[in-house]
């Protein structure tokens, strides 16, 4: 029985280590590689998407929000608004997605010529923000030579 418990513990350690959620707490402004930036965005997106289905993602998201809330200097920061809604007993996933949109915008301003980041952003706008017009504008702005 003890041997099985050890194997299960090792399995979960390797399983959760592969998620690379430790990287999500890195300040996105310090990332200089568009691939790292995209991975950071995808990790945050997974936390938002699965927060209601997984304790792991839920607790990771809570830790992320409390760490990033202090760096949210905008008055209308979606993370601050999200925390206020939670205090009222309302969970607004839309505000978490608005924060992700602001991260996408920052990434595109930093990595202007990265077609993959723009593609992810346009798909995000289309599928999750229901902004078809803006999604197609972003897709059309991708320089065909850089892909």
Secondary structure in CASP SS format (residue, H / E / C, confidence):
PFRMAT SS
TARGET T0000
AUTHOR 0000-0000-0000
METHOD secondary structure of the structure
MODEL  1
X C 1.00
X H 1.00
X H 1.00
X H 1.00
X H 1.00
X H 1.00
X H 1.00
X H 1.00
X H 1.00
X H 1.00
X H 1.00
X H 1.00
X H 1.00
X H 1.00
X H 1.00
X H 1.00
X H 1.00
X C 1.00
X C 1.00
X C 1.00
X H 1.00
X H 1.00
X H 1.00
X H 1.00
X H 1.00
X C 1.00
X C 1.00
X H 1.00
X H 1.00
X H 1.00
X C 1.00
X C 1.00
X C 1.00
X H 1.00
X H 1.00
X H 1.00
X H 1.00
X H 1.00
X H 1.00
X H 1.00
X H 1.00
X H 1.00
X H 1.00
X H 1.00
X H 1.00
X H 1.00
X H 1.00
X H 1.00
X H 1.00
X H 1.00
X C 1.00
X C 1.00
X C 1.00
X C 1.00
X H 1.00
X H 1.00
X H 1.00
X H 1.00
X H 1.00
X H 1.00
X H 1.00
X H 1.00
X H 1.00
X H 1.00
X H 1.00
X H 1.00
X H 1.00
X H 1.00
X H 1.00
X C 1.00
X C 1.00
X C 1.00
X C 1.00
X C 1.00
X C 1.00
X C 1.00
X C 1.00
X H 1.00
X H 1.00
X H 1.00
X H 1.00
X H 1.00
X H 1.00
X H 1.00
X H 1.00
X H 1.00
X H 1.00
X C 1.00
X C 1.00
X C 1.00
X C 1.00
X C 1.00
X H 1.00
X H 1.00
X H 1.00
X H 1.00
X H 1.00
X H 1.00
X H 1.00
X H 1.00
X H 1.00
X H 1.00
X H 1.00
X H 1.00
X H 1.00
X H 1.00
X H 1.00
X H 1.00
X H 1.00
X H 1.00
X C 1.00
X C 1.00
X C 1.00
X C 1.00
X H 1.00
X H 1.00
X H 1.00
X H 1.00
X H 1.00
X H 1.00
X H 1.00
X H 1.00
X H 1.00
X H 1.00
X H 1.00
X H 1.00
X H 1.00
X C 1.00
X C 1.00
X C 1.00
X C 1.00
X H 1.00
X H 1.00
X H 1.00
X H 1.00
X H 1.00
X H 1.00
X H 1.00
X H 1.00
X H 1.00
X H 1.00
X C 1.00
X C 1.00
X C 1.00
X C 1.00
X C 1.00
X C 1.00
END
